[in-house]
Amino acid sequence: MNTHFRPPDLPLTTRAVDDMPRRRWTVAEIDEAVRVGMLDEDERIELIDGDVVPMCFKSVRHEHYKASFNEFWFQQKNPSYRIVSEIVFRLEASTFLQPDFIFYDAATKLPQLATSNTWLAVEISDSTLRYDTGRKAKIYARNNVPALWAIDVNTLETHVFENPTPEGYASHRIVKPDEMLAPGFAPELAVKLSELPLI
């Protein structure tokens, strides 16, 4: 927390009063706030339709599975695509998300990462499943991200969203822990979550 601009005992979050307008922030404004030191660079936030949203604390179980996926996928991947973890994914003028993983075209340099060269976004969900499969899924869909996986680390079920439309994903299915989970562009990444090697 940046103590130059706010008292240390002031809460970081607020709840908007019903029916009261709130100021809409843009990605550019948040970038500038970080640049000048008003926001700490490592402060964990997302910008959802102009609202600054603090990200939930990540449980040990969440981090355990994220690390295990990270190791498994990087060992199996091929050179046609890249995988990046927890990047600020700028989607619209007033929206950015921080998915656990993004799979994108290997010809793309990271500064040019966009929905047009993204193949798959992955959210690893512990306490955030409803949010990840609800509002967040709609944001990914309206920005034409081809596929979204929301992996529930409590049940080991994966919500697979495909075929984005402006209203949401046209296809939503659940892959059970003992069923094979693999992106269409990378069959070598196939894994049953019940058999995922945990580190």
Order of alpha helices (4+ residues) and beta strands (2+ residues): alpha-beta-beta-alpha-beta-beta-beta-beta-beta-alpha-alpha-beta-beta-beta-beta-beta
